[in-house]
């Protein structure tokens, strides 16, 4: 089993470990674990590759979304806000709801 040094307070399995603790862990380590042996380094490299694959897949599945592009995301938020202002849902000086109004 691979051995790691905990970099920050972490829940591993069902146990809480403080930064600096050394733990044995059988899964793929995230960035909170520093590998201390060859097996740990191999699993850390596997984690990086698997994470890259997950990110690629998420980007492909959400290619129509503006979330990955900060400028497009800002434009989308601005468009929604513009519509809310135009519809009178919110006013330029603040929220038009009274404190007693329900959100639904």
Buried (B, 14 or more C-beta within 10 A) or exposed (E): EBBBBBBEEBEBEEEEBEEEBEBEBEEBBEEBBBBBEEEBBEBBEEBEEEEEEEEEEEEEEEEEEBEEEEEEEEEBEEEEEEEEEEEEEEEEEEEEEEEEEEEE
